[in-house]
Amino acid sequence: MKKYFFAFCLVLMCLLIAGCGPTIIRYEVTGTAPSVNITMNNSHGGTEQLSNVSLPWFKEFRLEKYARDPEYDDGNYVGASYLSYLSTQNNGYSGSITVKIYRNGRECQKATSTGAHVTATASKKILPGTECY
């Protein structure tokens, strides 16, 4: 019984330590636009583009790795980050689009635009071991 309790405490402690669990990113696009073009960063930090996407739309992925970010290198500690980026363009002459970025179920960034061929863009630098805000 003590062995199971110790294992349970170890797992619980690991979950409480930042960066121990996976980071799940979710991109969401909603609105009344007839269709949109989407540009986004994927799980490896590369750029993907989709054309004539119907709404609502979402993509969710586990962040596979963080890219090095020299901005957070203070000489003693080299930090890492991931830039989540989601941009959409309305393909119609009317309508609205709203883009949202989530990290582990928590909304990090949101943008809305209304009108002909407008764009809505959201981006958020995600650092290991931190929340959205």
WOGICOR-V357895 format. One record per residue. N is the residue number from 1. OMEGA is omega as a letter, one per 40 degrees, with the letter a starting at -180 (999 if undefined). Layout:
N:OMEGA / N:OMEGA
//
This chain:
1:i / 2:a / 3:i / 4:i / 5:i / 6:i / 7:i / 8:i / 9:i / 10:i / 11:i / 12:i / 13:i / 14:i / 15:a / 16:i / 17:a / 18:i / 19:a / 20:a / 21:i / 22:i / 23:i / 24:i / 25:i / 26:i / 27:a / 28:i / 29:i / 30:i / 31:a / 32:i / 33:a / 34:i / 35:a / 36:i / 37:a / 38:i / 39:a / 40:i / 41:a / 42:a / 43:i / 44:i / 45:i / 46:a / 47:i / 48:i / 49:i / 50:a / 51:i / 52:a / 53:i / 54:i / 55:e / 56:a / 57:i / 58:i / 59:i / 60:i / 61:i / 62:a / 63:a / 64:a / 65:i / 66:i / 67:i / 68:i / 69:a / 70:i / 71:a / 72:i / 73:a / 74:a / 75:i / 76:a / 77:i / 78:i / 79:i / 80:i / 81:i / 82:i / 83:i / 84:a / 85:i / 86:i / 87:i / 88:i / 89:i / 90:i / 91:a / 92:i / 93:i / 94:i / 95:a / 96:i / 97:i / 98:i / 99:i / 100:i / 101:i / 102:i / 103:a / 104:i / 105:a / 106:a / 107:a / 108:a / 109:a / 110:i / 111:i / 112:i / 113:i / 114:i / 115:a / 116:i / 117:i / 118:i / 119:i / 120:a / 121:i / 122:i / 123:a / 124:i / 125:a / 126:a / 127:i / 128:i / 129:i / 130:i / 131:a / 132:a / 133:999
//
